[in-house]
């Protein structure tokens, strides 16, 4: 049986570029301890949308986003830069916002479906802008704030999973 050593938060932060504060915050939001680390492995495999402690209810994810907004936005901006995409478009295109139909129809010749997907993305741009650029958030922004909280959890989970593989 192979045993893997748990990466320290400092090592994980250094390797991934995610701040130690955000890594700690995600672990706390997941309940802390060994269960939180185990959940990170599951989140890396299945996504946070499957339902994990602290990332289920919108009121919890929105509060998490608000508490860690600047770190989450910085992480999103760095990712968008790395992939050569505008950060607002990247966030508006998150699958949990656009719905599964966006991915399914991405290469479709069904122009009506493509037009519907573009409209769906456009509806989130005002909320994305408020979340990313420091506007005062309202209840209308909950979906985007939730998506950004999930983004943070999934990025920490991916970094953790990659660290375990090395």
Secondary structure, 3 states (H helix, E strand, C coil): CCCCCCCCHHHHHHHHCCCHHHHHHHHHHCCCHHHHHHHHHHHHHHCHHHCCCCCCCHHHHHHHHHHCHHHHHHHHHHHHHHHCCCHHHHHHCCHHHHCHHHHHCCCCCCHHHHHHHHHHHHHHHHHHHHHHHCCCCCHHHHHHHHHHHHHHHHHHHHHHHHHHHC
